[in-house]
């Protein structure tokens, strides 16, 4: 039903030897006819980066490996290949030039066919691959070797202590090893000292890190990894939503960017390492540092490619993260399916911009509620009424969301990483609306310009005219929203309060400054937000297993209702939520301090079951069917108690609302700009106190374009397109993205685990 252009996932080398040498799958008929077949294992052959690629050559029966010759263009690279321990003829090809490279294999007496060549499109290690033109302003680290922030990778060692109070990893010196090194047994039964090698480097102009259990002094190659690795991968993420113009730090902690973690509780990345996983993180998969789904996905894709080329092929990948870390997982899995097979989310949101519309409403409501001088004579608001209109139990939630999340994300003048104070007329310094309108803007809308596009000239502000271009488009609107409608109908607020609020609320301009007019948004940018997956309608999540865990929100804008938004969207798209479970417990935000680890182990069991399923059914059906029987919705901590369902979760949690939901909007909260219908007085029949003629005239003046018709899809609302790239074919940006071509035939789709290969062939 959906076209998906996915990355190569890979599997354990020992499972593949027979496939590559003796038993080609149905998709490799050329090999059975006596032809050589080249297959790129690192990634899609057209998305390679960094100048190298892991490649296998399938040999027809009777052809000796020593007679095979491999050329990269006119250069002989045969020496890079050899028959490895698992029987495959495999090599890491280096020296790829940026752009198109042709790799050919030949052997005496073997007739050439299309399969004996692979076209590899290599991208710079500094990026981009598909995220489109990079920001011109960027400040690399001081040690960078070039303007793309490149520098050689570094390696050091860490270890886990036998001291139970030291739950995180500690520095390890192989020449002077500490006396308290713990021992771990992996899920494959391999017992080793709990010593970890940490690789740190730069890709895509930012930092990445890769960690694995490691035996110092012993070799590790992609075709011969150390035996303690189980070929599984955990990717960690960070919270928040921001724009940065300098390298950041890859997050590892379970709740990075939201809070500091739980004392005396082992972080799940340490648990994963002890079980034999590799752990990977990139600074660009931290939404607090970079709130772009395309760059989140690109950075993880590039780092996974490096891992495959240096460490070996993967069975599957699990993501984990809180708040913005849940956003990165949900949106990347939906817009770039195949990067993850399992998600462990907490402090959950489905995406940035539907929560962003909620927080924009909070910002505007605060401007009215917290300034009684704006209230009409005789109009008084109680804290309870404010909270009711906001859809919450306390106005404090709106304050925290606005101050902690919304203001910095949308303020183009705040001091973001990599910028310096404005200097009038200097576009390399930070934006100032009065003195430096061409400066670097720190709003996420400008970071996301490749996805959202620029505002059309017809709506430019004086600052945009001075800069010579439109700023990043506004992907939401509040024109037509009748704030407090539910409270008006119930009698919780009076018609006078309702009219005064809606007449005076106003909107925001492109600099997030208040305006008396409502926000109409930029229609093209709104449509692009849906198309690019920045707004996540969950249309491509049916082949991903998901465990969400959470707890009550102490008033910091992370109530569990956001997890239900994802649930509603899954139901609307696929008719069930069997590929997702919801855990709710008493610990604020996260449910229970042990659940990050428990969810990781449960997800591992779930994906292992899917991997072993050899049935003919579609992958989505297998993901739902193969969920372990004990992995269910949960509303208690005690493992012996009965599991609960989502309905009970909602009662227990007291599912909260939003300003737009109180205005009549959908439960899924996925409409950021509603369609308008004429304001009709008959729609307000039955009010306990009817509007006066003067009040009605004020409403008509407030809503000249009409009011929201929530019964129809919103402006630009629709499913995400998958695997978009943001560079135009003739150079420059492709605003809103263009589809990548189908997966190249020379990408090794038929040498992955049979279950995951089914997904890749779509």
Buried (B, 14 or more C-beta within 10 A) or exposed (E): EEEBBBBBBBBBBEBBBEBBBEEBEEBBEBBEEBBBBBBBBBBBBBBBBBBBBBBBBBBBEEBEBEEBBBBBBEEEBBEBBEBBEBBBBBBBBEEBEEEEBEBBBBBEEBEEBEBBBBBBBBBBBBBBBBBBBBBEBBBBEEEBEEEBBBBEBEEEBBBBBEEEEBBBBBEBEEEEBEEEBBEBBBBBEBEBBBBBBBBBBBBBBBBBBBBBBBBEEEEBBBBEBBBBBBBBBBBBBBBBBBBBBBBBBBBBBBBBBBBEBBEEEBBBBBBBBBBBBBBBBBBBBBBBBBBBBBBBBBBBBBBBBBBBBBBBBBBBBBBBBBBBBBBBBBBBBBBBBBBBBBBBBBBBBBBBBBBBBBBBBBBBBBBBBEEEEBBBEEBEBEEEBBBBBBBBBBBBBBBBBBBBBBBBBBBBBBEBBBBEEBBEEBBBBBBBBEEBBBBBBBBBBBBBBBBBBBBEEEBBBEBBEEBEEBBBBBBBBBBBBBBBBBBBBEEBBBBBBBBBBBBBBBBBBBBBEEEEEBBBBBBBBBBBBBBBBBBBBBBBBBBBBBBBBBBBBEBBBBBBBBBBBBBBBBBBBBEEBBBBBBBBBEBBBBBBBBBBBBBBBBBBBBBBBBBEBEEEEBBBBBBBBBBEEEBBBBBBBEEEEEBBEBEBBBEBBEBBBBBBBBBBBBBBBBBBBBBBBEBEEEEBEEEEEEBEEEBBEBBEEBBEEBBBBBEEBBBBBEBBBBBBBBBEEEEEBBBBBBEBEBBBBBBBBBBBBBBBBBBBEB
